[in-house]
Amino acid sequence: MPCEVNTRFVILYGSQKGQAQSIAEGIAVEAEDHGLVAELSCLNQSEKYNLEKEKAPVVFIVSTTGDGEPPDNALQFVKGIKKKTLSTDHYKHLCYALLALGDTNYANFCNCGKTIERRLQALGAKQFYVTGYADDGVGLEVVVDPWLEGLWKAIKGALSKMASDKVDPLKGPSVRALAITDSKYAPSPVLASQSHDTATPHVPLAASLTCSLPPLSQSSLNVPALPPPYLHVSLQDVDSREQTVGHLNNENVHEVPIERAIQLTTGDLVKTSLLLELDTSAYPTMTYLPGDSFDVFCPNRATEVEDMLCRLGLQDKKHHQVHVSLNKDTKKKGAQVPSYIPPSISLLYLLTWCLEIRTVPKKAFLRALVEHTGDTVQRRRLQELCSKQGATEYNQYVRDPGLSILEVLTAFPSCSPPLCLLIEHLPKLQPRPYSAASSCLKHPGKLHFVFNVVEFSACSGRPVGRRGLCTGWLFDLINPGKPKCSGSHALPKIHVSLRPKCSFRLPSDLSVPFVMVGPGTGVAPFIGFLQQREKERQDNPEAVFGETWLFFGCRYRDRDYLFREELEGFVTSGVLDHLKVSFSRDELEMEGNEVTTSVARPRYVQHNLLLHRQQITEILLKKNGCLYVCGDAKNMAKDVNDTLIEIIKTQLQVDQLEAMKTLAGLREEKRYLQDIWG
């Protein structure tokens, strides 16, 4: 007699910015098409699931945030499973699959997913499907898409084994980690074919955002399933011009004036770097330590909001109130109105403060846009860009250049999506984090930070270059085109909030030596470190202080050497023992009083680290010192990490693996700390 197979499985997600949640919700929706019943919960909704008694397969979708930390809504779950009091058979009844999201540009890639998996296995759980490690550095979909395609067969296999009880349901074929090269999965059954006219079609000379070449233009396509709409949006003719910035009226968010703005760089051959001084004296509880960071809340650019209103045909309704609710007949699992959309807001406010209209549209969004595109050629191209076959071109023309949804809509003029589609697919407008570049001890009631004005160049789909959202907004606010310093009365206020959970701090023991590596604006937190150390030396003249090293780098000595006078002053006063500066573009270098050309001069901070490998090794491995790295994650931080491994190899005479273990040990001891960004 055949066994009855249960169709239920559980999905648990931990998500910081919504990507893991979106994937989990997509699985829950698609489950019905496969004859399965999915129970979807966030990891912090412990009242909705019980892993201690769960017999059905469990699918985890988790991202990683910060310095390898769990998302906020997964933090308690991770703490719970890490308890040492749990026995090794605590989860022996549990079978699971796990998809981890991360970014290899940052340290501790997919660390939250790896931590959960390590603990599940240590507690006796068994996996029924290959673990996926998706890398946002190359495109999550490279791993996510094939992982999802193979998931359904794996779930059904696990359920079947449980039902038959003939084979141990917690064991099966050996599993392996899904890397970005894995692609042996069955194609999606959803196809879109190119129409074939009798006349020979015109073939463009080169592919671009809006047109393709054979073989893609002549291929059948595997396109994602159409995500079902789940929100109902209406506009009410009520003037909402007088509303306040509701979601910024939070006890942790403070409106502070910009007291000073200084341009730190000169010339056209370098990035524009600016120092802002904020007056926080009105908020005595807003205290911070060197190494802390904070969020700046910025709006979407007004011209882009107006363009979006025009594109939606809603410019005459921008002051109407927006009412968002769930469709009564929605089948979306766990559907809810986005929590970051306050009630009774205007359409203008929604597009200005709530939705990230600069976000790069994901494939699911492009798939939804197809249904609202009139021109057949444009429809086909959108299908190609969201298809499996068009993955390379999606990366090349959409993801890599960072095209916004507005830029995509501009390129496809026959596409007219409804407002509800934007609300369903656009994420929350996130505040931008910055490192404090000052110490409260030296600048009480003040908060300094430094930034480069980000520039995005023109490309296919972006006829004119644009500035970064927050840095461009700050640049426009202070208008630094005149003198270096703008008067405080002429400068506006901005909303900021201190960020919690910082481990990027000075050693508590004053005698511990430390090394700082911070090229460009990465030097910002170290200015705070040195200001703090300066005050500590003044207040503790008899104390023994550990030696301090700073490795700084820039392009030109006379154009973008940030904080030059202050850094040299720290050296003169003895606060900073060693200042090592690299100039990547300067051809001439001073030797005594003569200018000479130096072929062997260090161009980047990692070169200077190599030159001082013996001192670095002694500080880190013999004196139990600390190493801090701040700056670009994609290039500098990786190069510095590789250089440190090379230094350990040569100085300790060990192999690559042993050197990597030694460096990992410094991370574990919180003596190798990074504050890096992409």
C-alpha positions as CSV (number, residue, x, y, z in Angstrom):
1,M,0.0,0.0,0.0
2,P,1.6,3.3,-1.1
3,C,2.4,5.8,1.6
4,E,0.7,9.2,1.7
5,V,3.3,11.9,1.1
6,N,3.0,15.0,3.1
7,T,3.3,18.2,1.0
8,R,4.3,20.6,3.8
9,F,7.6,22.3,4.3
10,V,8.9,25.3,6.3
11,I,10.8,28.4,5.0
12,L,12.7,30.6,7.5
13,Y,14.5,33.7,6.5
14,G,16.8,36.4,8.0
15,S,17.1,39.5,5.9
16,Q,18.6,43.0,6.4
17,K,17.7,44.8,3.2
18,G,15.0,42.6,1.9
19,Q,16.8,40.3,-0.6
20,A,16.6,37.1,1.4
21,Q,13.0,37.9,2.3
22,S,12.1,38.4,-1.3
23,I,13.7,35.1,-2.3
24,A,11.9,33.3,0.6
25,E,8.6,34.8,-0.4
26,G,9.1,33.8,-4.0
27,I,9.7,30.2,-2.9
28,A,6.5,30.3,-0.8
29,V,4.5,31.5,-3.8
30,E,6.0,29.0,-6.3
31,A,5.4,26.1,-3.9
32,E,1.8,25.9,-4.9
33,D,2.7,25.3,-8.5
34,H,4.7,22.3,-7.4
35,G,1.8,20.9,-5.3
36,L,3.5,21.8,-2.0
37,V,2.4,23.8,1.0
38,A,5.0,26.3,2.4
39,E,4.9,27.8,5.8
40,L,6.8,31.1,5.7
41,S,8.2,32.8,8.8
42,C,11.0,35.3,9.7
43,L,13.6,33.9,12.0
44,N,12.5,36.4,14.7
45,Q,8.9,35.1,14.6
46,S,9.7,32.2,16.9
47,E,6.0,31.9,17.9
48,K,5.2,30.8,14.4
49,Y,7.6,27.8,14.2
50,N,9.2,25.2,16.5
51,L,12.4,23.6,15.2
52,E,12.5,21.5,18.4
53,K,9.6,19.5,17.1
54,E,9.6,20.1,13.4
55,K,9.5,17.0,11.2
56,A,9.0,18.6,7.8
57,P,12.0,19.9,5.7
58,V,13.2,23.3,6.6
59,V,14.6,25.8,4.1
60,F,16.7,28.6,5.5
61,I,17.4,31.8,3.4
62,V,19.8,34.1,5.2
63,S,21.9,37.1,4.4
64,T,25.0,38.5,6.2
65,T,25.4,42.2,7.3
66,G,28.1,44.3,8.8
67,D,31.3,42.5,9.7
68,G,29.9,39.1,9.0
69,E,27.0,39.5,11.5
70,P,23.5,38.1,11.3
71,P,20.7,40.4,10.1
72,D,18.8,42.1,12.9
73,N,15.8,39.8,12.5
74,A,18.0,36.7,12.8
75,L,20.2,37.8,15.6
76,Q,18.2,36.2,18.4
77,F,17.9,32.9,16.5
78,V,21.7,32.7,16.0
79,K,22.3,33.5,19.6
80,G,19.9,30.7,20.6
81,I,21.5,28.0,18.5
82,K,25.0,28.9,19.7
83,K,24.1,28.1,23.3
84,K,26.7,25.7,24.7
85,T,24.1,23.9,26.8
86,L,22.4,22.4,23.7
87,S,23.2,18.7,23.2
88,T,24.8,17.2,20.1
89,D,21.5,15.5,19.2
90,H,19.3,18.5,19.8
91,Y,18.3,18.7,16.1
92,K,18.8,15.1,15.1
93,H,15.2,15.0,13.8
94,L,15.7,18.0,11.6
95,C,16.5,18.0,7.9
96,Y,17.3,21.3,6.2
97,A,18.5,23.2,3.1
98,L,20.2,26.5,3.3
99,L,20.8,29.4,0.9
100,A,23.3,32.0,2.2
101,L,23.6,35.5,0.6
102,G,26.9,37.4,0.9
103,D,29.4,39.5,-0.9
104,T,33.0,38.4,-1.5
105,N,34.1,42.1,-1.6
106,Y,33.7,41.9,2.2
107,A,35.4,39.8,4.9
108,N,33.4,36.9,6.4
109,F,31.6,36.0,3.2
110,C,28.2,34.4,3.9
111,N,29.2,34.2,7.6
112,C,25.7,34.1,9.0
113,G,24.7,31.2,6.7
114,K,27.9,29.4,7.5
115,T,27.4,29.9,11.3
116,I,23.8,28.6,11.1
117,E,24.9,25.6,9.1
118,R,27.8,24.8,11.4
119,R,25.6,24.9,14.5
120,L,22.7,22.9,12.9
121,Q,25.2,20.1,11.9
122,A,26.9,20.2,15.3
123,L,23.4,19.8,16.9
124,G,22.6,16.7,14.8
125,A,20.6,18.2,11.9
126,K,21.2,16.7,8.3
127,Q,20.9,18.6,5.1
128,F,18.7,17.2,2.3
129,Y,20.0,19.6,-0.4
130,V,23.2,21.3,-1.5
131,T,24.0,24.6,0.3
132,G,24.1,27.6,-1.9
133,Y,26.5,30.5,-1.3
134,A,25.3,33.4,-3.5
135,D,27.8,36.3,-4.1
136,D,26.4,39.8,-4.6
137,G,29.8,40.7,-5.8
138,V,29.2,38.9,-9.1
139,G,25.4,38.7,-9.0
140,L,23.3,36.7,-6.6
141,E,21.3,35.1,-9.4
142,V,24.4,33.2,-10.6
143,V,23.9,30.9,-7.7
144,V,20.3,31.6,-6.6
145,D,18.6,30.7,-9.9
146,P,20.1,27.2,-10.3
147,W,19.7,26.6,-6.6
148,L,16.0,27.4,-6.7
149,E,15.5,25.2,-9.8
150,G,17.0,22.2,-8.1
151,L,15.2,22.9,-4.7
152,W,11.8,21.5,-5.7
153,K,13.1,18.0,-6.6
154,A,15.1,18.0,-3.4
155,I,12.1,18.9,-1.2
156,K,9.9,16.3,-2.9
157,G,12.6,13.7,-2.5
158,A,13.0,14.5,1.2
159,L,9.2,14.4,1.8
160,S,8.9,11.1,-0.1
161,K,11.7,9.5,1.9
162,M,10.0,10.6,5.1
163,A,6.7,9.1,4.0
164,S,8.1,5.8,2.9
165,D,10.3,5.4,5.9
166,K,12.2,2.8,3.9
167,V,15.3,5.0,3.6
168,D,16.6,7.1,6.5
169,P,15.0,10.5,5.7
170,L,17.9,12.4,7.1
171,K,20.4,10.8,4.7
172,G,20.6,10.8,1.0
173,P,23.0,11.5,-1.8
174,S,26.2,13.3,-0.7
175,V,25.9,17.0,-0.9
176,R,28.4,19.7,-1.9
177,A,28.5,23.5,-1.7
178,L,27.0,25.2,-4.7
179,A,29.7,27.5,-6.2
180,I,29.2,30.0,-9.0
181,T,30.4,27.5,-11.5
182,D,27.6,25.0,-10.8
183,S,24.9,25.0,-13.5
184,K,23.6,21.5,-14.0
185,Y,20.0,22.1,-13.3
186,A,16.8,21.5,-15.4
187,P,15.6,24.5,-17.4
188,S,12.5,26.5,-16.3
189,P,9.4,25.4,-18.2
190,V,8.4,29.0,-18.8
191,L,9.4,29.9,-22.4
192,A,9.3,33.0,-24.5
193,S,10.1,32.5,-28.2
194,Q,11.3,35.0,-30.8
195,S,8.6,35.7,-33.4
196,H,9.9,34.9,-36.9
197,D,8.8,37.3,-39.7
198,T,9.1,36.3,-43.3
199,A,11.3,39.4,-44.0
200,T,14.9,39.4,-43.0
201,P,15.1,41.4,-39.8
202,H,17.5,44.3,-39.4
203,V,20.5,43.1,-37.2
204,P,22.1,45.8,-35.1
205,L,25.9,46.1,-35.3
206,A,26.4,45.9,-31.5
207,A,24.3,44.7,-28.5
208,S,23.2,47.3,-26.0
209,L,20.7,47.7,-23.2
210,T,17.8,47.9,-25.7
211,C,18.8,45.5,-28.4
212,S,20.5,42.1,-28.7
213,L,22.4,40.0,-31.3
214,P,22.1,36.4,-32.3
215,P,22.2,33.8,-30.9
216,L,20.3,35.4,-27.9
217,S,17.9,37.4,-30.1
218,Q,16.9,34.2,-31.9
219,S,16.7,31.9,-28.9
220,S,13.8,30.5,-26.9
221,L,14.1,31.9,-23.4
222,N,13.7,30.6,-19.9
223,V,12.1,33.5,-18.1
224,P,11.1,33.7,-14.4
225,A,7.6,33.0,-13.3
226,L,5.5,36.2,-13.2
227,P,5.3,37.3,-9.5
228,P,1.6,37.8,-8.6
229,P,0.6,41.3,-7.6
230,Y,-0.4,41.5,-3.9
231,L,-0.9,45.2,-3.2
232,H,-3.7,47.5,-3.9
233,V,-2.8,51.2,-4.2
234,S,-5.2,54.1,-4.5
235,L,-4.7,57.9,-4.5
236,Q,-7.0,60.2,-2.6
237,D,-7.5,63.8,-3.6
238,V,-6.4,65.3,-0.3
239,D,-3.7,67.9,-0.2
240,S,-0.8,66.6,1.9
241,R,1.8,69.3,1.4
242,E,2.1,70.2,5.1
243,Q,3.1,66.7,6.3
244,T,6.3,66.2,8.3
245,V,9.1,63.7,7.7
246,G,7.2,61.0,9.6
247,H,9.7,58.1,9.6
248,L,12.5,60.5,10.7
249,N,10.6,61.5,13.8
250,N,12.3,58.8,15.7
251,E,14.0,59.1,19.1
252,N,17.2,57.7,17.6
253,V,17.2,60.1,14.6
254,H,18.4,63.6,15.2
255,E,18.2,66.7,13.0
256,V,21.5,68.5,13.3
257,P,22.9,71.6,11.6
258,I,26.0,71.4,9.3
259,E,28.3,73.9,11.0
260,R,31.3,73.7,8.7
261,A,32.1,72.4,5.2
262,I,35.7,72.1,3.9
263,Q,36.9,70.8,0.6
264,L,40.0,68.8,1.3
265,T,41.2,68.2,-2.3
266,T,42.2,70.4,-5.2
267,G,42.3,70.0,-8.9
268,D,40.4,68.0,-11.5
269,L,42.5,64.8,-11.5
270,V,41.3,63.6,-8.1
271,K,38.0,62.8,-6.4
272,T,36.3,65.7,-4.6
273,S,36.7,65.0,-0.9
274,L,34.7,67.0,1.7
275,L,34.8,67.3,5.5
276,L,31.5,68.2,7.2
277,E,31.3,69.3,10.8
278,L,27.9,68.7,12.5
279,D,26.8,70.5,15.6
280,T,25.3,67.8,17.9
281,S,25.4,70.0,21.1
282,A,21.6,70.1,21.2
283,Y,21.6,66.3,21.9
284,P,23.9,65.6,24.9
285,T,23.0,61.9,24.8
286,M,24.3,61.6,21.2
287,T,27.8,60.5,22.3
288,Y,30.1,58.4,20.2
289,L,33.6,56.9,20.3
290,P,36.3,57.0,17.7
291,G,35.6,54.2,15.2
292,D,31.9,54.5,15.5
293,S,29.8,55.2,12.4
294,F,26.4,56.8,11.9
295,D,23.7,57.0,9.3
296,V,22.8,60.0,7.1
297,F,19.2,60.0,5.9
298,C,19.0,61.5,2.4
299,P,16.0,61.9,0.1
300,N,15.8,60.8,-3.5
301,R,16.9,63.5,-6.0
302,A,14.1,66.0,-6.6
303,T,14.6,65.9,-10.4
304,E,14.5,62.1,-10.5
305,V,11.3,62.1,-8.4
306,E,9.7,64.5,-10.9
307,D,10.9,62.4,-13.8
308,M,9.4,59.3,-12.1
309,L,6.1,61.0,-11.6
310,C,6.0,62.0,-15.2
311,R,7.0,58.5,-16.3
312,L,4.0,57.1,-14.3
313,G,1.7,59.8,-15.6
314,L,1.0,61.0,-12.0
315,Q,2.7,64.4,-11.9
316,D,-0.7,66.2,-11.4
317,K,-1.4,63.9,-8.4
318,K,1.9,64.2,-6.5
319,H,0.2,65.8,-3.5
320,H,-2.6,63.2,-3.3
321,Q,-2.6,60.8,-0.4
322,V,-1.4,57.2,-1.0
323,H,-3.4,54.4,0.5
324,V,-1.7,51.0,0.3
325,S,-3.5,47.7,1.3
326,L,-3.3,44.0,0.5
327,N,-5.3,42.6,-2.4
328,K,-8.2,40.7,-0.8
329,D,-7.5,37.7,-3.0
330,T,-3.7,37.7,-2.8
331,K,-2.1,34.2,-2.6
332,K,1.3,35.6,-1.6
333,K,2.6,33.9,1.5
334,G,3.3,36.3,4.4
335,A,2.1,39.2,2.3
336,Q,2.1,42.5,4.1
337,V,2.1,46.2,3.4
338,P,5.8,47.4,3.6
339,S,6.4,48.7,7.1
340,Y,8.5,51.6,5.8
341,I,5.5,53.2,4.2
342,P,3.7,55.4,6.8
343,P,0.0,55.9,6.6
344,S,-1.5,59.1,5.1
345,I,1.5,60.2,3.1
346,S,1.6,62.0,-0.2
347,L,2.8,60.4,-3.5
348,L,5.6,63.0,-3.5
349,Y,6.7,61.9,0.0
350,L,6.5,58.2,-0.9
351,L,8.9,58.7,-3.9
352,T,11.1,61.1,-2.1
353,W,11.7,59.5,1.3
354,C,10.4,55.9,1.3
355,L,11.4,54.0,-1.9
356,E,14.9,53.5,-3.3
357,I,14.2,54.7,-6.9
358,R,18.0,54.4,-7.6
359,T,17.9,50.7,-6.9
360,V,19.0,48.3,-9.7
361,P,15.9,46.4,-10.8
362,K,16.2,42.7,-10.2
363,K,15.1,40.1,-12.8
364,A,11.8,39.5,-11.1
365,F,11.0,43.3,-11.5
366,L,12.0,43.2,-15.2
367,R,9.8,40.2,-15.7
368,A,6.8,42.1,-14.2
369,L,7.6,45.1,-16.4
370,V,7.1,42.9,-19.5
371,E,3.4,42.7,-18.8
372,H,3.2,46.5,-19.0
373,T,5.2,47.0,-22.2
374,G,3.4,47.7,-25.4
375,D,6.1,47.5,-28.1
376,T,6.9,43.9,-29.1
377,V,10.6,44.5,-29.6
378,Q,10.9,46.1,-26.2
379,R,8.9,43.3,-24.6
380,R,11.2,40.8,-26.1
381,R,14.3,42.6,-24.9
382,L,13.0,42.8,-21.4
383,Q,12.3,39.1,-21.5
384,E,15.9,38.5,-22.7
385,L,17.3,40.5,-19.9
386,C,15.4,38.6,-17.2
387,S,15.9,35.2,-18.8
388,K,18.4,32.5,-17.9
389,Q,20.0,32.9,-21.4
390,G,20.4,36.6,-21.0
391,A,22.1,36.5,-17.6
392,T,25.4,37.8,-19.0
393,E,23.7,40.8,-20.7
394,Y,21.7,41.5,-17.6
395,N,24.9,41.8,-15.7
396,Q,26.6,43.8,-18.5
397,Y,23.9,46.3,-19.2
398,V,21.8,46.5,-16.0
399,R,23.6,45.3,-12.9
400,D,27.3,46.2,-13.5
401,P,26.6,49.8,-14.6
402,G,24.1,50.2,-11.7
403,L,21.2,51.3,-13.8
404,S,18.2,52.6,-11.8
405,I,14.6,51.6,-12.5
406,L,14.0,55.1,-13.9
407,E,16.9,54.7,-16.3
408,V,15.5,51.4,-17.4
409,L,12.0,52.8,-17.9
410,T,13.5,55.7,-19.9
411,A,15.2,53.2,-22.2
412,F,11.9,51.3,-22.7
413,P,9.4,54.1,-23.4
414,S,6.5,51.8,-24.1
415,C,6.7,50.4,-20.6
416,S,4.0,51.9,-18.3
417,P,4.0,50.1,-15.0
418,P,1.3,50.9,-12.3
419,L,2.4,52.5,-9.1
420,C,1.6,49.3,-7.1
421,L,4.3,47.5,-9.1
422,L,6.9,50.0,-8.0
423,I,5.9,49.7,-4.3
424,E,6.0,45.9,-4.5
425,H,9.5,45.7,-6.1
426,L,11.4,48.8,-4.9
427,P,13.2,48.4,-1.5
428,K,13.2,50.8,1.3
429,L,15.3,53.9,0.9
430,Q,18.3,53.1,3.1
431,P,20.3,55.7,5.1
432,R,24.0,55.9,4.1
433,P,26.6,55.0,6.7
434,Y,29.7,57.2,7.4
435,S,32.6,56.8,9.8
436,A,33.1,59.5,12.5
437,A,36.3,61.4,11.8
438,S,36.7,63.1,15.2
439,S,36.8,62.4,18.9
440,C,34.3,63.9,21.4
441,L,37.2,64.5,23.7
442,K,38.8,67.0,21.3
443,H,35.5,68.3,19.7
444,P,32.8,68.1,22.3
445,G,29.3,68.6,20.8
446,K,30.7,68.1,17.3
447,L,30.7,65.2,14.8
448,H,33.0,65.2,11.8
449,F,32.8,63.0,8.7
450,V,34.6,62.8,5.4
451,F,33.3,61.6,2.0
452,N,34.2,61.5,-1.7
453,V,31.6,62.8,-4.1
454,V,30.7,59.6,-6.0
455,E,30.5,59.9,-9.8
456,F,28.7,57.4,-12.1
457,S,29.9,57.7,-15.7
458,A,27.6,57.7,-18.7
459,C,27.0,54.3,-20.3
460,S,24.4,52.4,-22.4
461,G,21.2,53.3,-20.7
462,R,22.6,56.3,-18.9
463,P,23.3,59.0,-21.5
464,V,24.5,61.5,-18.9
465,G,26.6,60.7,-15.8
466,R,25.3,61.3,-12.3
467,R,26.5,61.7,-8.8
468,G,25.9,59.3,-5.9
469,L,22.6,59.8,-4.2
470,C,23.8,60.8,-0.7
471,T,27.2,62.3,-1.6
472,G,25.6,64.3,-4.5
473,W,22.9,65.5,-2.2
474,L,25.4,66.7,0.5
475,F,27.5,68.3,-2.2
476,D,24.5,70.3,-3.5
477,L,23.5,71.2,0.1
478,I,26.8,72.9,1.0
479,N,27.7,74.2,-2.5
480,P,31.4,74.2,-2.0
481,G,32.2,75.9,-5.3
482,K,33.3,79.1,-3.5
483,P,35.8,79.3,-0.7
484,K,36.9,76.2,1.3
485,C,34.7,77.1,4.3
486,S,31.0,77.9,4.1
487,G,29.4,80.0,6.9
488,S,27.3,78.0,9.4
489,H,24.3,80.3,8.9
490,A,24.1,79.4,5.2
491,L,24.2,75.7,5.7
492,P,21.2,73.4,6.3
493,K,20.3,70.6,8.7
494,I,20.4,66.9,8.0
495,H,19.0,63.8,9.8
496,V,21.5,61.4,11.4
497,S,21.5,58.4,13.7
498,L,24.3,56.6,15.4
499,R,24.8,53.0,14.3
500,P,25.0,50.3,17.1
501,K,27.2,47.3,17.5
502,C,30.6,48.8,16.7
503,S,33.7,46.7,17.4
504,F,36.1,49.0,15.4
505,R,37.5,50.6,18.6
506,L,40.9,51.5,20.1
507,P,42.5,49.0,22.4
508,S,41.2,49.5,26.0
509,D,44.8,49.0,27.2
510,L,46.8,52.1,26.4
511,S,50.0,50.1,26.2
512,V,48.9,48.0,23.3
513,P,50.5,49.0,20.0
514,F,48.4,49.3,16.9
515,V,48.7,49.7,13.1
516,M,46.2,51.7,11.0
517,V,45.7,51.3,7.3
518,G,43.5,53.9,5.7
519,P,44.1,55.3,2.2
520,G,41.9,58.1,0.9
521,T,38.8,58.7,3.0
522,G,39.6,55.5,4.8
523,V,41.8,57.6,7.1
524,A,38.6,59.2,8.6
525,P,38.2,57.0,11.7
526,F,42.0,57.1,12.4
527,I,41.8,60.9,12.7
528,G,39.4,60.2,15.6
529,F,41.7,57.5,17.0
530,L,44.6,59.9,17.0
531,Q,42.6,62.8,18.5
532,Q,41.5,60.5,21.2
533,R,45.0,59.3,21.9
534,E,46.3,62.9,22.0
535,K,43.8,63.7,24.8
536,E,44.6,60.5,26.6
537,R,48.3,61.3,26.5
538,Q,47.6,64.8,27.9
539,D,45.4,63.4,30.7
540,N,47.8,60.5,31.5
541,P,51.3,61.9,31.2
542,E,52.8,59.0,33.3
543,A,51.1,56.2,31.3
544,V,52.9,53.9,29.0
545,F,51.5,54.1,25.5
546,G,51.9,51.5,22.7
547,E,53.5,52.6,19.5
548,T,51.2,53.8,16.6
549,W,51.6,53.3,12.9
550,L,49.5,54.8,10.1
551,F,49.7,53.7,6.5
552,F,48.0,56.3,4.3
553,G,47.8,56.5,0.5
554,C,46.5,58.9,-2.1
555,R,47.2,59.9,-5.7
556,Y,49.2,63.2,-5.4
557,R,51.1,64.8,-2.6
558,D,49.7,68.3,-3.3
559,R,46.1,67.4,-4.4
560,D,44.5,64.8,-2.2
561,Y,46.7,64.2,0.8
562,L,43.9,64.4,3.3
563,F,44.5,65.8,6.8
564,R,48.2,66.3,5.9
565,E,48.8,69.1,8.4
566,E,47.0,67.3,11.2
567,L,48.8,64.0,10.6
568,E,52.2,65.6,10.5
569,G,51.3,67.5,13.7
570,F,50.5,64.1,15.4
571,V,54.0,62.9,14.4
572,T,55.6,66.0,15.7
573,S,53.8,65.7,19.1
574,G,54.6,62.0,19.4
575,V,51.0,60.9,19.2
576,L,51.8,59.1,15.9
577,D,55.1,57.2,15.9
578,H,55.2,56.2,12.3
579,L,53.4,57.9,9.3
580,K,54.0,56.0,6.0
581,V,52.4,57.6,2.9
582,S,52.1,56.3,-0.6
583,F,51.4,58.4,-3.7
584,S,50.1,56.3,-6.6
585,R,50.4,59.0,-9.3
586,D,53.2,61.2,-8.3
587,E,56.3,60.6,-10.5
588,L,58.6,62.7,-8.4
589,E,59.6,62.2,-4.8
590,M,61.7,64.2,-2.3
591,E,65.0,62.9,-1.2
592,G,66.4,65.4,1.3
593,N,66.3,68.7,-0.5
594,E,66.4,67.2,-4.0
595,V,63.5,66.1,-6.2
596,T,64.2,62.7,-7.7
597,T,62.4,60.0,-9.7
598,S,62.0,56.9,-7.6
599,V,61.3,53.6,-9.5
600,A,61.0,51.5,-6.4
601,R,58.9,53.9,-4.4
602,P,55.7,52.3,-2.8
603,R,52.7,53.2,-4.8
604,Y,50.0,51.7,-2.6
605,V,49.6,51.1,1.2
606,Q,50.2,47.3,0.7
607,H,53.6,48.1,-0.8
608,N,54.5,50.1,2.3
609,L,53.3,47.3,4.5
610,L,55.7,44.9,2.7
611,L,58.6,47.3,3.3
612,H,57.9,47.2,7.0
613,R,57.0,43.6,7.3
614,Q,59.3,42.9,10.2
615,Q,57.8,45.6,12.4
616,I,54.3,44.6,11.4
617,T,54.9,41.0,12.3
618,E,56.5,42.0,15.6
619,I,53.5,44.2,16.6
620,L,50.9,41.7,15.7
621,L,52.4,38.4,16.7
622,K,54.9,39.2,19.4
623,K,53.4,42.3,21.1
624,N,49.7,41.3,20.8
625,G,49.0,44.5,18.9
626,C,46.0,45.4,16.7
627,L,45.6,46.1,13.0
628,Y,42.8,48.3,11.7
629,V,41.9,48.6,8.0
630,C,39.4,51.1,6.6
631,G,38.4,51.9,3.0
632,D,37.6,50.3,-0.3
633,A,36.5,46.6,0.0
634,K,36.8,45.6,-3.7
635,N,40.5,46.4,-4.2
636,M,42.4,47.8,-1.3
637,A,41.1,45.6,1.5
638,K,41.7,42.5,-0.5
639,D,45.2,43.6,-1.5
640,V,46.0,44.4,2.1
641,N,44.7,41.0,3.3
642,D,46.8,39.2,0.7
643,T,49.8,41.2,1.7
644,L,49.3,40.3,5.3
645,I,49.2,36.6,4.4
646,E,52.4,37.1,2.4
647,I,54.1,38.9,5.3
648,I,53.1,36.1,7.7
649,K,54.4,33.4,5.3
650,T,57.8,35.0,4.8
651,Q,58.4,36.2,8.4
652,L,57.3,33.0,10.1
653,Q,58.4,30.7,7.3
654,V,55.0,28.9,7.0
655,D,52.9,27.8,4.1
656,Q,49.8,29.7,2.7
657,L,47.3,27.7,4.7
658,E,49.1,28.2,8.0
659,A,49.4,32.0,7.2
660,M,45.7,32.2,6.5
661,K,44.9,30.4,9.8
662,T,47.1,32.9,11.7
663,L,45.4,35.8,10.1
664,A,42.0,34.2,10.9
665,G,43.1,33.9,14.5
666,L,43.7,37.6,14.7
667,R,40.2,38.2,13.4
668,E,38.8,35.9,16.0
669,E,40.7,37.7,18.7
670,K,39.3,41.1,17.4
671,R,42.9,42.2,16.7
672,Y,42.4,42.4,12.9
673,L,39.4,44.7,12.3
674,Q,38.0,46.1,9.2
675,D,35.6,49.0,8.4
676,I,35.2,48.7,4.6
677,W,32.7,49.5,2.0
678,G,32.0,48.6,-1.7
